[in-house]
């Protein structure tokens, strides 16, 4: 860690402490502004309240430290930092709630606790943003940059990394030398020369053709001189973002995971699915009732349409509001015959069928499809655990049978009511099959709670008629 990074980490401690205190005092006074919400039944001077805060604030700092917020590199992603802030402050809230449960004189008001929790997250994050902006300006002026040596073999990945580092000084690197490797005998004398003349903080090995022997020598060189060693992998490329290190009998073993959705990631995603789907079914029930009545009154047949859809290695019966004329819907003799004829006019290459101006759709069905109301019954499948709020697009079983083996990776997680593919198709209806597979694979390999929130936010905007550019 550079000296400037150490300074900023040290400064962030009192900044976080002050922000927690300000959040508590602000919550104390806001409580008096909300008298109409609940009556105030306590009489606590502000100085006594500050004394309580001075006891609680160090606990918050300790939790922030345990979350790793005071030993991180200065060029870290703010999204990762924000996640740690939320978790640490929320853990602090849990501590206060437990203390309040056993002794209600510790904190005078539950509402103050909730307000302080939200304000603490916002103010601590604000303090971090300000520090980050100052640090970025210093990096752009050359203060605190990591002296980086790139060992390049002319590979595309190496060139793109070098270009990115040169274009973005806020990443915190200054490339002191680029070595185009050709001979191991010349490599280490060159590194030794650079180390003595300008110094080396980090080495980036981006040459995929280096032998294991040379890489091992680079590791020894880096270890001997306290240099951070980075490398760009050339195998298992699609799994490089999901690497874990475990030990077997003391021997370190690198584990390449297919998705971050393992362990607690899966638990977190499932918990969000249950909570959101449960409350959405309650809140949206009036709309669903109106939709059911409109379907029943406008055309003959049942309210719901159901069909086997693929999920994992199996399938489930997926329900949607019926948007087609019943006698023409899939599963009926006439409907299957008509679909076979329409599929010949498939508007999309690949195994997935996309039909334009489908004559089988009713007038009410067109409205339901345009507003996505026809898919609201999927909330039930999400609640049951057959689907997720966000994930790859759900496919018909007969479509899945046409997949090649390499495409089956998208079934390692549950299909989603929305996803990167779905929101991308909203702006690009002619999205190719290969692009859909690429997007779904990206989601599987790079899942995070923030990515899910981003996709849901974009989905809501699309439903309100705003075409969105998808950045990922």
SULBELVEN-V601124 format. One record per pair of residues at least 24 apart in sequence whose C-alpha atoms are under 8 Angstrom apart, sorted by sequence separation. I is the first residue (numbers start at 1). J is the second residue. D is the distance in Angstrom with one decimal. If there is no record, write none. Layout:
i=(I I)
j=(J J)
d=(D D)
This chain:
i=(64 93 176 203 205 208 301 302 391 392 393 25 63 64 148 150 201 202 203 204 205 206 207 208 300 301 390 391 393 63 146 147 148 149 152 154 181 201 202 203 204 205 206 208 299 300 388 390 391 392 393 90 145 146 147 148 149 150 151 152 153 200 201 202 203 204 205 206 295 299 387 388 389 390 391 392 410 60 63 89 144 145 146 147 148 149 150 151 152 153 202 204 295 386 387 388 389 390 391 392 393 21 24 60 63 140 145 147 148 149 150 151 152 292 387 388 389 390 391 392 393 139 140 149 151 184 291 387 407 410 89 139 329 410 413 21 60 89 328 409 423 21 59 137 139 136 410 86 325 420 423 21 85 324 325 419 423 426 20 324 325 418 419 323 324 418 85 323 378 423 17 20 85 427 17 323 324 418 426 427 323 375 427 17 82 322 323 17 16 323 424 323 424 352 393 423 13 158 351 392 157 158 351 391 149 155 323 351 392 147 148 151 155 321 322 351 391 147 148 149 150 151 152 153 154 155 321 391 52 146 147 148 149 150 151 152 153 320 321 52 146 147 148 149 150 151 152 153 320 321 146 148 150 151 153 320 321 13 320 12 74 319 320 319 9 10 318 9 74 9 390 9 299 318 44 390 8 42 298 390 5 5 295 294 295 316 1 158 157 311 311 291 31 31 352 291 315 348 350 351 311 347 348 349 350 28 310 348 349 350 27 288 309 310 348 27 309 310 309 310 24 27 288 308 309 27 307 308 26 310 372 24 27 371 23 23 24 75 23 24 75 23 75 74 281 313 280 281 312 20 23 311 312 19 278 312 277 311 312 20 277 311 19 20 311 19 277 278 277 16 19 274 15 273 274 273 16 15 277 12 270 273 12 273 270 12 8 8 4 5 4 3 2 2 2 269 261 265 260 259 260 258 259 260 261 258 259 260 259 260 242 241 242 241 239 238)
j=(88 117 200 227 229 232 325 326 415 416 417 50 88 89 173 175 226 227 228 229 230 231 232 233 325 326 415 416 418 89 172 173 174 175 178 180 207 227 228 229 230 231 232 234 325 326 414 416 417 418 419 117 172 173 174 175 176 177 178 179 180 227 228 229 230 231 232 233 322 326 414 415 416 417 418 419 437 88 91 117 172 173 174 175 176 177 178 179 180 181 230 232 323 414 415 416 417 418 419 420 421 50 53 89 92 169 174 176 177 178 179 180 181 321 416 417 418 419 420 421 422 169 170 179 181 214 321 417 437 440 120 170 360 441 444 53 92 121 360 441 455 54 92 170 172 170 444 121 360 455 458 57 121 360 361 455 459 462 57 361 362 455 456 361 362 456 124 362 417 462 57 60 125 467 58 364 365 459 467 468 365 417 469 60 125 365 366 61 61 368 469 369 470 399 440 470 61 206 399 440 206 207 400 440 200 206 374 402 443 199 200 203 207 373 374 403 443 200 201 202 203 204 205 206 207 208 374 444 106 200 201 202 203 204 205 206 207 374 375 107 201 202 203 204 205 206 207 208 375 376 202 204 206 207 209 376 377 70 377 70 132 377 378 378 69 70 378 70 135 71 452 72 362 381 108 455 74 108 364 456 73 74 364 364 365 386 73 232 232 386 387 368 111 112 433 373 397 430 432 433 394 430 431 432 433 112 394 432 433 434 112 373 394 395 433 113 395 396 396 397 112 115 376 396 397 116 396 397 116 400 463 116 119 463 116 117 119 170 119 120 171 120 172 172 379 411 379 380 411 120 123 411 412 120 379 413 379 413 414 123 380 414 123 124 415 124 382 383 383 124 127 382 124 382 383 383 127 127 389 127 385 388 128 389 388 131 131 135 143 144 144 144 144 145 146 449 444 448 444 444 445 444 445 446 447 445 446 447 447 448 445 445 446 446 445 445)
d=(5.3 6.4 7.9 7.1 7.7 7.5 7.7 7.6 4.9 5.4 7.2 7.2 5.3 7.5 6.2 7.2 7.9 5.3 6.3 6.3 6.1 5.7 7.6 7.0 7.4 5.4 7.4 3.8 7.1 7.4 6.0 6.1 5.8 5.9 6.7 7.2 7.7 5.3 4.5 5.0 4.7 4.4 5.0 5.6 6.8 6.6 6.0 4.3 7.0 7.6 6.9 7.1 4.8 4.7 5.1 4.7 5.9 6.5 6.0 5.9 5.5 6.8 6.3 5.8 5.9 5.4 6.3 7.7 7.2 7.9 5.3 6.1 5.1 5.9 6.4 6.0 7.4 7.2 7.3 6.8 7.1 5.0 5.8 6.0 5.8 5.0 4.8 4.8 4.9 5.8 7.3 7.7 7.7 6.9 5.3 4.7 5.2 5.0 5.0 7.6 6.8 7.8 6.8 6.5 7.0 5.5 5.8 6.0 7.2 5.9 6.1 6.0 6.3 7.4 5.7 6.5 6.3 5.0 7.7 6.9 6.8 6.4 6.1 7.5 6.4 6.8 7.9 7.3 7.0 6.3 7.1 5.7 7.0 6.2 7.5 6.4 5.7 6.5 5.9 7.2 7.6 7.4 7.0 7.8 6.1 5.3 7.3 6.1 5.9 6.6 7.1 6.8 6.6 5.2 6.3 6.2 6.2 7.4 6.2 4.1 6.0 7.6 7.9 5.7 5.3 7.3 7.6 6.0 6.9 7.5 6.2 7.8 7.2 6.1 7.4 6.9 6.2 7.2 7.3 6.8 3.7 7.8 7.5 8.0 6.7 7.1 7.0 6.6 7.2 6.9 7.9 7.3 6.5 6.2 8.0 7.5 7.2 5.0 6.0 5.4 7.1 7.1 7.9 7.5 6.9 7.5 7.1 6.1 7.9 6.9 6.1 7.5 6.6 7.7 7.0 7.1 7.5 5.3 6.1 6.5 6.0 6.2 6.8 6.9 7.4 7.6 4.6 8.0 7.4 8.0 5.0 4.9 4.9 4.8 4.9 5.4 4.6 5.6 6.7 7.8 5.8 6.3 5.7 6.2 6.1 5.9 5.1 7.3 5.4 7.7 6.9 7.1 7.1 6.4 7.4 7.1 7.0 7.6 5.5 7.6 7.9 6.2 6.8 6.7 8.0 7.3 7.4 5.3 7.8 7.0 6.2 7.9 7.9 7.5 7.5 7.5 7.9 6.5 7.2 7.5 6.7 5.5 6.7 7.1 7.8 7.2 6.6 7.8 7.8 7.3 7.8 7.8 7.2 6.3 7.1 7.7 7.3 6.7 7.5 7.5 7.5 7.9 8.0 6.6 5.4 6.0 6.8 6.9 6.6 8.0 5.5 7.7 6.7 5.8 7.8 7.8 5.6 6.0 4.6 5.1 7.7 5.4 7.4 6.4 5.2 5.2 7.7 6.3 7.6 7.1 7.7 5.1 7.6 6.4 5.3 7.8 7.9 7.2 5.1 7.6 5.6 5.1 6.1 7.9 6.7 7.1 7.5 7.6 4.6 5.3 6.9 6.4 5.7 6.6 7.8 6.4 5.3 7.9 6.4 7.4 7.2 6.0 5.6 7.0 6.4 5.6 6.4 6.5 5.6 5.5 7.3 7.1 7.8 6.4 5.2 6.7 7.0 6.5 7.9 7.9 7.7 6.1 7.2 6.0 7.6 7.6 7.4 7.8 7.6 7.1 5.4 7.2 6.2 7.9 7.3 7.3 7.8 7.9 7.7 5.5 6.7 7.6 4.6 6.8 6.8 6.1 6.8 6.0 7.0 7.4 7.1 7.1 8.0 7.1 6.7 7.4)
